[in-house]
Amino acid sequence: MGIQSARETASYAFRCVEEVATRPYASQYRSYVKGFPAMILQNGLGNALAFALAKRAKEQAWDKLIEHISTFVDGPEDHAQFIKEKVLAITPMEYRLLEQQTLSLLHWLRRFAEGMIQAREDRQNEG
């Protein structure tokens, strides 16, 4: 788990939102990236990710959000394995760092999602 610069984080977040912006679940994704930081701060990263993992079977937006977080922190492709290896089996100091990196990513995801996804929805409503 390497420390990402703000520029790298923003660039990655832009690519993630760009990928999702044209999908049918884009507005759900936008809503989830807005609320997920509060869930992490209230319940902890492990619990928040476990919640998202439980929801991902029914909603693609949750699956995509977990994929984006997992990829960002070099997690395995298997999302359940990501939680087991990267969240539950690390030291408290590494956990706090992972939590901060995830919150930083979510900050950028939220910024881009608010602009890019809303803009697409507005254009579709106008046309």
MOPAC internal coordinates of N, CA, C and O (Angstrom, degrees):
PM7 1SCF
backbone

  N    0.0000 0     0.00 0     0.00 0    0    0    0
  C    1.4463 1     0.00 0     0.00 0    1    0    0
  C    1.5237 1   108.33 1     0.00 0    2    1    0
  O    1.2310 1   120.88 1   -76.62 1    3    2    1
  N    1.3214 1   115.91 1   103.38 1    3    2    1
  C    1.4477 1   119.93 1   179.67 1    5    3    2
  C    1.5148 1   111.08 1   -90.50 1    6    5    3
  O    1.2310 1   121.23 1   -23.54 1    7    6    5
  N    1.3112 1   115.25 1   156.46 1    7    6    5
  C    1.4562 1   119.75 1   177.51 1    9    7    6
  C    1.5216 1   108.09 1   -82.51 1   10    9    7
  O    1.2310 1   120.92 1   -50.99 1   11   10    9
  N    1.3247 1   115.84 1   129.01 1   11   10    9
  C    1.4566 1   121.75 1  -177.43 1   13   11   10
  C    1.5302 1   109.28 1   -96.40 1   14   13   11
  O    1.2310 1   120.79 1   -36.66 1   15   14   13
  N    1.3317 1   116.09 1   143.34 1   15   14   13
  C    1.4599 1   119.34 1   173.29 1   17   15   14
  C    1.5197 1   108.54 1   -77.52 1   18   17   15
  O    1.2310 1   120.74 1   -16.68 1   19   18   17
  N    1.3245 1   116.20 1   163.32 1   19   18   17
  C    1.4701 1   120.87 1   179.62 1   21   19   18
  C    1.5264 1   110.00 1   -61.64 1   22   21   19
  O    1.2310 1   120.39 1   143.46 1   23   22   21
  N    1.3143 1   116.85 1   -36.54 1   23   22   21
  C    1.4678 1   120.58 1  -179.77 1   25   23   22
  C    1.5347 1   110.79 1   -65.99 1   26   25   23
  O    1.2310 1   120.54 1   136.08 1   27   26   25
  N    1.3392 1   116.58 1   -43.92 1   27   26   25
  C    1.4654 1   120.51 1   178.30 1   29   27   26
  C    1.5253 1   111.29 1   -64.11 1   30   29   27
  O    1.2310 1   121.12 1   139.45 1   31   30   29
  N    1.3175 1   115.47 1   -40.55 1   31   30   29
  C    1.4558 1   119.96 1   179.06 1   33   31   30
  C    1.5167 1   110.65 1   -64.55 1   34   33   31
  O    1.2310 1   120.28 1   133.87 1   35   34   33
  N    1.3215 1   117.06 1   -46.13 1   35   34   33
  C    1.4661 1   121.22 1   179.57 1   37   35   34
  C    1.5237 1   111.22 1   -63.03 1   38   37   35
  O    1.2310 1   120.25 1   138.47 1   39   38   37
  N    1.3057 1   117.13 1   -41.53 1   39   38   37
  C    1.4642 1   121.23 1   179.74 1   41   39   38
  C    1.5265 1   110.75 1   -63.30 1   42   41   39
  O    1.2310 1   120.63 1   135.01 1   43   42   41
  N    1.3072 1   116.39 1   -44.99 1   43   42   41
  C    1.4610 1   120.82 1   178.84 1   45   43   42
  C    1.5302 1   109.81 1   -63.17 1   46   45   43
  O    1.2310 1   120.26 1   134.55 1   47   46   45
  N    1.3323 1   117.11 1   -45.45 1   47   46   45
  C    1.4673 1   121.27 1  -179.17 1   49   47   46
  C    1.5281 1   110.79 1   -61.54 1   50   49   47
  O    1.2310 1   120.13 1   139.87 1   51   50   49
  N    1.3191 1   117.36 1   -40.13 1   51   50   49
  C    1.4644 1   120.79 1   178.52 1   53   51   50
  C    1.5279 1   110.50 1   -60.07 1   54   53   51
  O    1.2310 1   120.77 1   133.95 1   55   54   53
  N    1.3311 1   116.14 1   -46.05 1   55   54   53
  C    1.4752 1   119.98 1   179.29 1   57   55   54
  C    1.5277 1   111.37 1   -62.32 1   58   57   55
  O    1.2310 1   120.48 1   141.16 1   59   58   57
  N    1.3225 1   116.69 1   -38.84 1   59   58   57
  C    1.4699 1   120.90 1   179.33 1   61   59   58
  C    1.5206 1   110.99 1   -63.34 1   62   61   59
  O    1.2310 1   120.42 1   131.25 1   63   62   61
  N    1.3171 1   116.81 1   -48.75 1   63   62   61
  C    1.4657 1   120.64 1  -178.14 1   65   63   62
  C    1.5198 1   110.42 1   -68.26 1   66   65   63
  O    1.2310 1   120.30 1   143.00 1   67   66   65
  N    1.3022 1   117.03 1   -37.00 1   67   66   65
  C    1.4621 1   120.77 1   177.50 1   69   67   66
  C    1.5337 1   110.07 1   -60.06 1   70   69   67
  O    1.2310 1   120.74 1   140.12 1   71   70   69
  N    1.3239 1   116.19 1   -39.88 1   71   70   69
  C    1.4645 1   121.86 1   178.71 1   73   71   70
  C    1.5277 1   111.35 1   -64.55 1   74   73   71
  O    1.2310 1   120.07 1   140.43 1   75   74   73
  N    1.3162 1   117.47 1   -39.57 1   75   74   73
  C    1.4535 1   122.88 1  -174.45 1   77   75   74
  C    1.5307 1   112.61 1   -84.91 1   78   77   75
  O    1.2310 1   120.09 1   153.14 1   79   78   77
  N    1.3170 1   117.44 1   -26.86 1   79   78   77
  C    1.4698 1   122.18 1  -169.37 1   81   79   78
  C    1.5222 1   114.37 1   -55.51 1   82   81   79
  O    1.2310 1   119.51 1   151.62 1   83   82   81
  N    1.3119 1   118.53 1   -28.38 1   83   82   81
  C    1.4620 1   120.73 1  -177.94 1   85   83   82
  C    1.5291 1   112.65 1   -96.87 1   86   85   83
  O    1.2310 1   120.14 1   179.36 1   87   86   85
  N    1.3028 1   117.34 1    -0.64 1   87   86   85
  C    1.4610 1   121.56 1  -177.36 1   89   87   86
  C    1.5273 1   110.53 1   -82.04 1   90   89   87
  O    1.2310 1   120.47 1   -24.64 1   91   90   89
  N    1.3331 1   116.70 1   155.36 1   91   90   89
  C    1.4678 1   119.58 1   179.62 1   93   91   90
  C    1.5341 1   113.68 1   -63.59 1   94   93   91
  O    1.2310 1   120.37 1   156.66 1   95   94   93
  N    1.3089 1   116.90 1   -23.34 1   95   94   93
  C    1.4706 1   121.14 1  -178.26 1   97   95   94
  C    1.5273 1   112.47 1   -95.30 1   98   97   95
  O    1.2310 1   119.80 1  -165.21 1   99   98   97
  N    1.3163 1   117.99 1    14.79 1   99   98   97
  C    1.4605 1   122.03 1  -175.40 1  101   99   98
  C    1.5322 1   112.74 1   -58.82 1  102  101   99
  O    1.2310 1   119.72 1   136.84 1  103  102  101
  N    1.3138 1   118.15 1   -43.16 1  103  102  101
  C    1.4679 1   119.44 1  -178.04 1  105  103  102
  C    1.5309 1   110.77 1   -67.97 1  106  105  103
  O    1.2310 1   119.86 1   145.91 1  107  106  105
  N    1.3326 1   117.87 1   -34.09 1  107  106  105
  C    1.4663 1   120.44 1   175.02 1  109  107  106
  C    1.5245 1   109.67 1   -64.60 1  110  109  107
  O    1.2310 1   120.60 1   134.81 1  111  110  109
  N    1.3373 1   116.46 1   -45.19 1  111  110  109
  C    1.4630 1   121.43 1   179.64 1  113  111  110
  C    1.5259 1   109.64 1   -57.26 1  114  113  111
  O    1.2310 1   121.11 1   134.39 1  115  114  113
  N    1.3234 1   115.48 1   -45.61 1  115  114  113
  C    1.4639 1   120.62 1   179.62 1  117  115  114
  C    1.5265 1   110.59 1   -58.71 1  118  117  115
  O    1.2310 1   120.56 1   135.76 1  119  118  117
  N    1.3003 1   116.54 1   -44.24 1  119  118  117
  C    1.4572 1   121.31 1   179.13 1  121  119  118
  C    1.5324 1   111.13 1   -63.05 1  122  121  119
  O    1.2310 1   120.41 1   138.84 1  123  122  121
  N    1.3205 1   116.82 1   -41.16 1  123  122  121
  C    1.4613 1   120.87 1  -178.44 1  125  123  122
  C    1.5246 1   112.32 1   -68.65 1  126  125  123
  O    1.2310 1   119.85 1   139.94 1  127  126  125
  N    1.3268 1   117.89 1   -40.06 1  127  126  125
  C    1.4725 1   118.59 1   179.35 1  129  127  126
  C    1.5247 1   110.84 1   -69.83 1  130  129  127
  O    1.2310 1   120.21 1   156.97 1  131  130  129
  N    1.3220 1   117.21 1   -23.03 1  131  130  129
  C    1.4589 1   119.96 1   176.18 1  133  131  130
  C    1.5239 1   111.25 1   -74.62 1  134  133  131
  O    1.2310 1   120.03 1   142.46 1  135  134  133
  N    1.3229 1   117.55 1   -37.54 1  135  134  133
  C    1.4548 1   120.64 1  -175.43 1  137  135  134
  C    1.5104 1   116.11 1   -94.99 1  138  137  135
  O    1.2310 1   120.15 1   161.68 1  139  138  137
  N    1.3186 1   117.32 1   -18.32 1  139  138  137
  C    1.4603 1   120.52 1  -174.49 1  141  139  138
  C    1.5317 1   113.84 1   -64.90 1  142  141  139
  O    1.2310 1   119.00 1   144.09 1  143  142  141
  N    1.3356 1   119.50 1   -35.91 1  143  142  141
  C    1.4787 1   118.03 1   177.47 1  145  143  142
  C    1.5318 1   112.66 1   -59.48 1  146  145  143
  O    1.2310 1   120.15 1   139.85 1  147  146  145
  N    1.3159 1   117.32 1   -40.15 1  147  146  145
  C    1.4712 1   119.89 1   178.65 1  149  147  146
  C    1.5264 1   110.58 1   -64.47 1  150  149  147
  O    1.2310 1   120.91 1   142.39 1  151  150  149
  N    1.3199 1   115.87 1   -37.61 1  151  150  149
  C    1.4609 1   119.83 1   178.50 1  153  151  150
  C    1.5309 1   110.20 1   -64.17 1  154  153  151
  O    1.2310 1   120.43 1   139.44 1  155  154  153
  N    1.3284 1   116.78 1   -40.56 1  155  154  153
  C    1.4676 1   120.75 1   178.49 1  157  155  154
  C    1.5225 1   110.27 1   -64.89 1  158  157  155
  O    1.2310 1   120.33 1   134.56 1  159  158  157
  N    1.3306 1   116.98 1   -45.44 1  159  158  157
  C    1.4621 1   120.35 1  -178.01 1  161  159  158
  C    1.5270 1   111.90 1   -65.97 1  162  161  159
  O    1.2310 1   120.49 1   146.64 1  163  162  161
  N    1.3199 1   116.68 1   -33.36 1  163  162  161
  C    1.4622 1   120.38 1  -179.35 1  165  163  162
  C    1.5217 1   113.09 1   -79.71 1  166  165  163
  O    1.2310 1   120.51 1   138.29 1  167  166  165
  N    1.3364 1   116.64 1   -41.71 1  167  166  165
  C    1.4617 1   120.83 1  -170.89 1  169  167  166
  C    1.5191 1   115.14 1  -112.75 1  170  169  167
  O    1.2310 1   119.96 1   168.49 1  171  170  169
  N    1.3128 1   117.68 1   -11.51 1  171  170  169
  C    1.4547 1   121.31 1  -175.65 1  173  171  170
  C    1.5203 1   110.58 1    94.45 1  174  173  171
  O    1.2310 1   120.99 1   -24.52 1  175  174  173
  N    1.3098 1   115.71 1   155.48 1  175  174  173
  C    1.4630 1   121.65 1  -176.39 1  177  175  174
  C    1.5219 1   112.27 1   -62.31 1  178  177  175
  O    1.2310 1   120.31 1   134.69 1  179  178  177
  N    1.3145 1   117.01 1   -45.31 1  179  178  177
  C    1.4614 1   120.50 1  -177.99 1  181  179  178
  C    1.5190 1   112.56 1   -59.96 1  182  181  179
  O    1.2310 1   120.53 1   133.66 1  183  182  181
  N    1.3288 1   116.59 1   -46.34 1  183  182  181
  C    1.4610 1   120.36 1   179.87 1  185  183  182
  C    1.5199 1   111.57 1   -67.18 1  186  185  183
  O    1.2310 1   120.19 1   139.54 1  187  186  185
  N    1.3113 1   117.23 1   -40.46 1  187  186  185
  C    1.4643 1   120.75 1   179.56 1  189  187  186
  C    1.5258 1   110.46 1   -63.83 1  190  189  187
  O    1.2310 1   120.57 1   136.77 1  191  190  189
  N    1.3218 1   116.51 1   -43.23 1  191  190  189
  C    1.4670 1   119.51 1   178.66 1  193  191  190
  C    1.5237 1   111.74 1   -67.34 1  194  193  191
  O    1.2310 1   120.34 1   143.62 1  195  194  193
  N    1.3105 1   116.95 1   -36.38 1  195  194  193
  C    1.4701 1   119.89 1   177.06 1  197  195  194
  C    1.5292 1   110.56 1   -63.29 1  198  197  195
  O    1.2310 1   120.35 1   140.30 1  199  198  197
  N    1.3194 1   116.93 1   -39.70 1  199  198  197
  C    1.4647 1   121.45 1   176.08 1  201  199  198
  C    1.5289 1   110.21 1   -61.48 1  202  201  199
  O    1.2310 1   120.68 1   131.04 1  203  202  201
  N    1.3262 1   116.31 1   -48.96 1  203  202  201
  C    1.4719 1   120.67 1  -179.78 1  205  203  202
  C    1.5211 1   110.75 1   -62.23 1  206  205  203
  O    1.2310 1   120.49 1   141.40 1  207  206  205
  N    1.3075 1   116.67 1   -38.60 1  207  206  205
  C    1.4679 1   120.97 1   179.27 1  209  207  206
  C    1.5251 1   110.55 1   -63.52 1  210  209  207
  O    1.2310 1   120.39 1   140.83 1  211  210  209
  N    1.3139 1   116.86 1   -39.17 1  211  210  209
  C    1.4673 1   120.55 1   178.30 1  213  211  210
  C    1.5267 1   111.25 1   -66.84 1  214  213  211
  O    1.2310 1   120.12 1   146.85 1  215  214  213
  N    1.3221 1   117.38 1   -33.15 1  215  214  213
  C    1.4642 1   121.98 1  -178.21 1  217  215  214
  C    1.5273 1   113.21 1   -82.06 1  218  217  215
  O    1.2310 1   119.97 1   160.16 1  219  218  217
  N    1.3184 1   117.66 1   -19.84 1  219  218  217
  C    1.4662 1   120.65 1  -171.15 1  221  219  218
  C    1.5221 1   114.22 1   -65.39 1  222  221  219
  O    1.2310 1   119.78 1   154.89 1  223  222  221
  N    1.3142 1   118.03 1   -25.11 1  223  222  221
  C    1.4619 1   120.39 1  -179.76 1  225  223  222
  C    1.5260 1   111.34 1   -65.84 1  226  225  223
  O    1.2310 1   120.55 1   149.82 1  227  226  225
  N    1.3246 1   116.56 1   -30.18 1  227  226  225
  C    1.4617 1   121.00 1  -177.94 1  229  227  226
  C    1.5267 1   113.19 1   -98.63 1  230  229  227
  O    1.2310 1   120.02 1   158.33 1  231  230  229
  N    1.3045 1   117.56 1   -21.67 1  231  230  229
  C    1.4622 1   120.29 1  -174.42 1  233  231  230
  C    1.5248 1   111.04 1  -133.53 1  234  233  231
  O    1.2310 1   121.25 1   -59.44 1  235  234  233
  N    1.3085 1   115.21 1   120.56 1  235  234  233
  C    1.4647 1   120.69 1  -178.80 1  237  235  234
  C    1.5232 1   112.64 1   -63.67 1  238  237  235
  O    1.2310 1   120.22 1   149.41 1  239  238  237
  N    1.3117 1   117.18 1   -30.59 1  239  238  237
  C    1.4589 1   120.02 1  -178.16 1  241  239  238
  C    1.5275 1   111.10 1   -61.69 1  242  241  239
  O    1.2310 1   120.27 1   138.89 1  243  242  241
  N    1.3381 1   117.10 1   -41.11 1  243  242  241
  C    1.4702 1   120.23 1   177.04 1  245  243  242
  C    1.5263 1   110.16 1   -64.77 1  246  245  243
  O    1.2310 1   120.67 1   136.68 1  247  246  245
  N    1.3127 1   116.33 1   -43.32 1  247  246  245
  C    1.4608 1   120.52 1   179.71 1  249  247  246
  C    1.5219 1   110.68 1   -58.91 1  250  249  247
  O    1.2310 1   120.73 1   135.36 1  251  250  249
  N    1.3161 1   116.20 1   -44.64 1  251  250  249
  C    1.4639 1   120.66 1  -179.27 1  253  251  250
  C    1.5222 1   110.90 1   -66.27 1  254  253  251
  O    1.2310 1   120.01 1   140.95 1  255  254  253
  N    1.3234 1   117.59 1   -39.05 1  255  254  253
  C    1.4684 1   120.39 1   178.83 1  257  255  254
  C    1.5287 1   110.73 1   -64.06 1  258  257  255
  O    1.2310 1   120.16 1   135.42 1  259  258  257
  N    1.3230 1   117.30 1   -44.58 1  259  258  257
  C    1.4688 1   119.64 1   177.47 1  261  259  258
  C    1.5250 1   110.16 1   -62.73 1  262  261  259
  O    1.2310 1   120.34 1   138.96 1  263  262  261
  N    1.3154 1   116.96 1   -41.04 1  263  262  261
  C    1.4656 1   120.59 1   178.11 1  265  263  262
  C    1.5241 1   110.55 1   -59.50 1  266  265  263
  O    1.2310 1   120.19 1   135.55 1  267  266  265
  N    1.3265 1   117.24 1   -44.45 1  267  266  265
  C    1.4653 1   120.68 1  -179.46 1  269  267  266
  C    1.5255 1   111.43 1   -63.68 1  270  269  267
  O    1.2310 1   120.38 1   137.09 1  271  270  269
  N    1.3204 1   116.88 1   -42.91 1  271  270  269
  C    1.4717 1   120.28 1   179.13 1  273  271  270
  C    1.5248 1   110.07 1   -66.23 1  274  273  271
  O    1.2310 1   120.36 1   133.21 1  275  274  273
  N    1.3143 1   116.91 1   -46.79 1  275  274  273
  C    1.4610 1   121.97 1  -178.27 1  277  275  274
  C    1.5284 1   111.29 1   -60.29 1  278  277  275
  O    1.2310 1   120.56 1   134.38 1  279  278  277
  N    1.3055 1   116.54 1   -45.62 1  279  278  277
  C    1.4674 1   120.80 1  -179.97 1  281  279  278
  C    1.5232 1   110.45 1   -64.54 1  282  281  279
  O    1.2310 1   120.61 1   140.94 1  283  282  281
  N    1.3164 1   116.44 1   -39.06 1  283  282  281
  C    1.4630 1   121.27 1  -178.66 1  285  283  282
  C    1.5209 1   112.12 1   -60.75 1  286  285  283
  O    1.2310 1   120.31 1   142.21 1  287  286  285
  N    1.3202 1   117.02 1   -37.79 1  287  286  285
  C    1.4706 1   120.35 1  -177.88 1  289  287  286
  C    1.5245 1   111.78 1  -100.79 1  290  289  287
  O    1.2310 1   120.62 1  -158.15 1  291  290  289
  N    1.3345 1   116.43 1    21.85 1  291  290  289
  C    1.4658 1   122.32 1   177.53 1  293  291  290
  C    1.5250 1   112.66 1    59.63 1  294  293  291
  O    1.2310 1   120.75 1  -140.69 1  295  294  293
  N    1.3013 1   116.17 1    39.31 1  295  294  293
  C    1.4557 1   120.54 1   178.61 1  297  295  294
  C    1.5134 1   111.25 1   -82.02 1  298  297  295
  O    1.2310 1   120.39 1   -14.75 1  299  298  297
  N    1.3169 1   116.87 1   165.25 1  299  298  297
  C    1.4619 1   120.33 1   177.09 1  301  299  298
  C    1.5243 1   110.32 1   -69.66 1  302  301  299
  O    1.2310 1   120.89 1   -19.64 1  303  302  301
  N    1.3284 1   115.91 1   160.36 1  303  302  301
  C    1.4604 1   119.87 1  -178.56 1  305  303  302
  C    1.5227 1   112.23 1   -67.16 1  306  305  303
  O    1.2310 1   119.96 1   150.46 1  307  306  305
  N    1.3127 1   117.69 1   -29.54 1  307  306  305
  C    1.4567 1   121.22 1   177.03 1  309  307  306
  C    1.5292 1   107.76 1   -75.30 1  310  309  307
  O    1.2310 1   120.43 1   -65.57 1  311  310  309
  N    1.3318 1   116.79 1   114.43 1  311  310  309
  C    1.4600 1   120.59 1  -173.29 1  313  311  310
  C    1.5197 1   113.13 1   -65.44 1  314  313  311
  O    1.2310 1   120.20 1   143.44 1  315  314  313
  N    1.3092 1   117.23 1   -36.56 1  315  314  313
  C    1.4673 1   119.71 1   177.26 1  317  315  314
  C    1.5344 1   109.74 1   -65.11 1  318  317  315
  O    1.2310 1   120.82 1   141.23 1  319  318  317
  N    1.3119 1   116.03 1   -38.77 1  319  318  317
  C    1.4656 1   121.31 1   177.62 1  321  319  318
  C    1.5326 1   110.20 1   -65.15 1  322  321  319
  O    1.2310 1   120.72 1   143.97 1  323  322  321
  N    1.3334 1   116.23 1   -36.03 1  323  322  321
  C    1.4695 1   121.38 1   177.60 1  325  323  322
  C    1.5260 1   110.22 1   -57.68 1  326  325  323
  O    1.2310 1   120.55 1   132.85 1  327  326  325
  N    1.3217 1   116.56 1   -47.15 1  327  326  325
  C    1.4589 1   119.50 1  -179.67 1  329  327  326
  C    1.5240 1   110.51 1   -65.15 1  330  329  327
  O    1.2310 1   120.72 1   138.08 1  331  330  329
  N    1.3132 1   116.23 1   -41.92 1  331  330  329
  C    1.4620 1   120.55 1  -179.25 1  333  331  330
  C    1.5269 1   111.49 1   -65.04 1  334  333  331
  O    1.2310 1   119.91 1   132.84 1  335  334  333
  N    1.3180 1   117.78 1   -47.16 1  335  334  333
  C    1.4636 1   121.72 1  -174.56 1  337  335  334
  C    1.5190 1   113.86 1   -83.10 1  338  337  335
  O    1.2310 1   120.17 1   137.73 1  339  338  337
  N    1.3104 1   117.28 1   -42.27 1  339  338  337
  C    1.4609 1   120.27 1  -171.53 1  341  339  338
  C    1.5147 1   114.54 1   -96.61 1  342  341  339
  O    1.2310 1   119.78 1   161.39 1  343  342  341
  N    1.3060 1   118.03 1   -18.61 1  343  342  341
  C    1.4574 1   119.33 1  -176.18 1  345  343  342
  C    1.5215 1   111.87 1  -111.26 1  346  345  343
  O    1.2310 1   120.12 1   135.59 1  347  346  345
  N    1.3054 1   117.37 1   -44.41 1  347  346  345
  C    1.4612 1   120.10 1  -174.21 1  349  347  346
  C    1.5220 1   114.02 1   -88.62 1  350  349  347
  O    1.2310 1   120.05 1   159.59 1  351  350  349
  N    1.3246 1   117.51 1   -20.41 1  351  350  349
  C    1.4671 1   119.65 1  -173.17 1  353  351  350
  C    1.5301 1   112.57 1  -109.53 1  354  353  351
  O    1.2310 1   120.37 1  -149.25 1  355  354  353
  N    1.3357 1   116.89 1    30.75 1  355  354  353
  C    1.4651 1   119.24 1  -179.76 1  357  355  354
  C    1.5268 1   109.73 1  -120.34 1  358  357  355
  O    1.2310 1   121.01 1   -14.64 1  359  358  357
  N    1.3054 1   115.68 1   165.36 1  359  358  357
  C    1.4623 1   120.70 1  -179.77 1  361  359  358
  C    1.5332 1   109.72 1   -72.12 1  362  361  359
  O    1.2310 1   120.08 1   -19.36 1  363  362  361
  N    1.3150 1   117.44 1   160.64 1  363  362  361
  C    1.4733 1   119.68 1   177.85 1  365  363  362
  C    1.5349 1   113.14 1   -56.61 1  366  365  363
  O    1.2310 1   120.27 1   142.73 1  367  366  365
  N    1.3190 1   117.10 1   -37.27 1  367  366  365
  C    1.4625 1   119.90 1   179.19 1  369  367  366
  C    1.5392 1   110.55 1   -66.65 1  370  369  367
  O    1.2310 1   120.39 1   137.00 1  371  370  369
  N    1.3153 1   116.87 1   -43.00 1  371  370  369
  C    1.4629 1   120.94 1   177.61 1  373  371  370
  C    1.5279 1   110.81 1   -65.22 1  374  373  371
  O    1.2310 1   120.82 1   143.73 1  375  374  373
  N    1.3273 1   116.04 1   -36.27 1  375  374  373
  C    1.4666 1   121.11 1   178.44 1  377  375  374
  C    1.5332 1   110.49 1   -62.06 1  378  377  375
  O    1.2310 1   120.56 1   134.00 1  379  378  377
  N    1.3282 1   116.53 1   -46.00 1  379  378  377
  C    1.4650 1   120.29 1   179.28 1  381  379  378
  C    1.5215 1   111.00 1   -63.40 1  382  381  379
  O    1.2310 1   120.34 1   140.39 1  383  382  381
  N    1.3263 1   116.95 1   -39.61 1  383  382  381
  C    1.4630 1   120.48 1   177.75 1  385  383  382
  C    1.5279 1   110.50 1   -64.62 1  386  385  383
  O    1.2310 1   120.44 1   135.99 1  387  386  385
  N    1.3234 1   116.77 1   -44.01 1  387  386  385
  C    1.4595 1   121.07 1   178.41 1  389  387  386
  C    1.5268 1   110.49 1   -62.07 1  390  389  387
  O    1.2310 1   120.70 1   138.60 1  391  390  389
  N    1.3145 1   116.27 1   -41.40 1  391  390  389
  C    1.4609 1   120.64 1   178.50 1  393  391  390
  C    1.5223 1   110.80 1   -62.55 1  394  393  391
  O    1.2310 1   120.29 1   136.17 1  395  394  393
  N    1.3261 1   117.05 1   -43.83 1  395  394  393
  C    1.4656 1   120.40 1   179.47 1  397  395  394
  C    1.5266 1   111.63 1   -65.87 1  398  397  395
  O    1.2310 1   120.23 1   139.54 1  399  398  397
  N    1.3246 1   117.16 1   -40.46 1  399  398  397
  C    1.4639 1   120.26 1   177.63 1  401  399  398
  C    1.5254 1   110.55 1   -63.73 1  402  401  399
  O    1.2310 1   120.44 1   139.79 1  403  402  401
  N    1.3143 1   116.77 1   -40.21 1  403  402  401
  C    1.4606 1   120.96 1   179.39 1  405  403  402
  C    1.5225 1   110.26 1   -65.99 1  406  405  403
  O    1.2310 1   119.94 1   137.58 1  407  406  405
  N    1.3243 1   117.72 1   -42.42 1  407  406  405
  C    1.4594 1   120.96 1   177.81 1  409  407  406
  C    1.5292 1   111.13 1   -64.34 1  410  409  407
  O    1.2310 1   120.42 1   142.72 1  411  410  409
  N    1.3202 1   116.80 1   -37.28 1  411  410  409
  C    1.4594 1   120.59 1   176.29 1  413  411  410
  C    1.5277 1   110.91 1   -63.37 1  414  413  411
  O    1.2310 1   120.72 1   135.28 1  415  414  413
  N    1.3255 1   116.23 1   -44.72 1  415  414  413
  C    1.4616 1   120.34 1   176.93 1  417  415  414
  C    1.5196 1   110.53 1   -60.46 1  418  417  415
  O    1.2310 1   120.22 1   134.52 1  419  418  417
  N    1.3189 1   117.18 1   -45.48 1  419  418  417
  C    1.4617 1   121.21 1  -179.20 1  421  419  418
  C    1.5257 1   111.76 1   -63.41 1  422  421  419
  O    1.2310 1   120.53 1   146.70 1  423  422  421
  N    1.3140 1   116.59 1   -33.30 1  423  422  421
  C    1.4743 1   120.60 1   175.95 1  425  423  422
  C    1.5290 1   109.78 1   -58.69 1  426  425  423
  O    1.2310 1   120.65 1   131.76 1  427  426  425
  N    1.3114 1   116.36 1   -48.24 1  427  426  425
  C    1.4649 1   120.56 1  -179.56 1  429  427  426
  C    1.5240 1   111.76 1   -71.30 1  430  429  427
  O    1.2310 1   120.15 1   140.18 1  431  430  429
  N    1.3238 1   117.32 1   -39.82 1  431  430  429
  C    1.4700 1   119.91 1   176.92 1  433  431  430
  C    1.5268 1   109.89 1   -58.33 1  434  433  431
  O    1.2310 1   120.73 1   137.18 1  435  434  433
  N    1.3117 1   116.22 1   -42.82 1  435  434  433
  C    1.4651 1   120.44 1   180.00 1  437  435  434
  C    1.5238 1   111.11 1   -63.12 1  438  437  435
  O    1.2310 1   120.47 1   133.53 1  439  438  437
  N    1.3157 1   116.71 1   -46.47 1  439  438  437
  C    1.4713 1   119.65 1  -179.81 1  441  439  438
  C    1.5153 1   111.72 1   -58.13 1  442  441  439
  O    1.2310 1   120.70 1   130.71 1  443  442  441
  N    1.3204 1   116.26 1   -49.29 1  443  442  441
  C    1.4612 1   119.94 1  -178.34 1  445  443  442
  C    1.5272 1   111.55 1   -69.15 1  446  445  443
  O    1.2310 1   120.17 1   140.33 1  447  446  445
  N    1.3236 1   117.28 1   -39.67 1  447  446  445
  C    1.4701 1   120.05 1  -179.29 1  449  447  446
  C    1.5239 1   110.89 1   -64.28 1  450  449  447
  O    1.2310 1   120.20 1   139.38 1  451  450  449
  N    1.3194 1   117.22 1   -40.62 1  451  450  449
  C    1.4605 1   119.85 1   179.38 1  453  451  450
  C    1.5213 1   111.57 1   -61.23 1  454  453  451
  O    1.2310 1   120.38 1   142.15 1  455  454  453
  N    1.3117 1   116.88 1   -37.85 1  455  454  453
  C    1.4607 1   119.89 1  -179.67 1  457  455  454
  C    1.5143 1   113.64 1   -83.46 1  458  457  455
  O    1.2310 1   120.05 1   130.49 1  459  458  457
  N    1.2950 1   117.51 1   -49.51 1  459  458  457
  C    1.4601 1   121.27 1  -172.28 1  461  459  458
  C    1.5205 1   113.10 1   -76.38 1  462  461  459
  O    1.2310 1   119.61 1   138.86 1  463  462  461
  N    1.2944 1   118.34 1   -41.14 1  463  462  461
  C    1.4639 1   120.18 1  -177.00 1  465  463  462
  C    1.5215 1   110.33 1   -76.64 1  466  465  463
  O    1.2310 1   120.15 1   137.91 1  467  466  465
  N    1.3036 1   117.33 1   -42.09 1  467  466  465
  C    1.4656 1   120.25 1   177.49 1  469  467  466
  C    1.5256 1   110.20 1   -62.41 1  470  469  467
  O    1.2310 1   120.53 1   139.01 1  471  470  469
  N    1.3046 1   116.59 1   -40.99 1  471  470  469
  C    1.4613 1   120.24 1  -179.46 1  473  471  470
  C    1.5227 1   110.66 1   -61.41 1  474  473  471
  O    1.2310 1   119.67 1   138.11 1  475  474  473
  N    1.3057 1   118.23 1   -41.89 1  475  474  473
  C    1.4720 1   121.69 1   178.48 1  477  475  474
  C    1.5264 1   110.92 1   -65.46 1  478  477  475
  O    1.2310 1   120.44 1   137.09 1  479  478  477
  N    1.3281 1   116.77 1   -42.91 1  479  478  477
  C    1.4592 1   119.91 1  -179.93 1  481  479  478
  C    1.5250 1   110.96 1   -63.29 1  482  481  479
  O    1.2310 1   120.49 1   139.83 1  483  482  481
  N    1.3445 1   116.67 1   -40.17 1  483  482  481
  C    1.4659 1   120.51 1   178.55 1  485  483  482
  C    1.5230 1   111.22 1   -63.67 1  486  485  483
  O    1.2310 1   120.31 1   136.56 1  487  486  485
  N    1.3224 1   117.01 1   -43.44 1  487  486  485
  C    1.4598 1   120.72 1   179.55 1  489  487  486
  C    1.5279 1   111.52 1   -63.71 1  490  489  487
  O    1.2310 1   120.55 1   141.96 1  491  490  489
  N    1.3280 1   116.56 1   -38.04 1  491  490  489
  C    1.4640 1   120.24 1   179.20 1  493  491  490
  C    1.5382 1   110.23 1   -67.18 1  494  493  491
  O    1.2310 1   119.99 1   141.77 1  495  494  493
  N    1.3182 1   117.63 1   -38.23 1  495  494  493
  C    1.4606 1   121.21 1   179.15 1  497  495  494
  C    1.5183 1   112.16 1   -69.06 1  498  497  495
  O    1.2310 1   120.44 1   147.76 1  499  498  497
  N    1.3284 1   116.76 1   -32.24 1  499  498  497
  C    1.4701 1   120.92 1   179.02 1  501  499  498
  C    1.5181 1   111.12 1   -72.59 1  502  501  499
  O    1.2310 1   120.45 1   144.36 1  503  502  501
  N    1.3279 1   116.74 1   -35.64 1  503  502  501
  C    1.4649 1   121.49 1  -173.71 1  505  503  502
  C    1.4421 1   113.14 1   -88.35 1  506  505  503
  O    1.2310 1   120.10 1   180.00 1  507  506  505

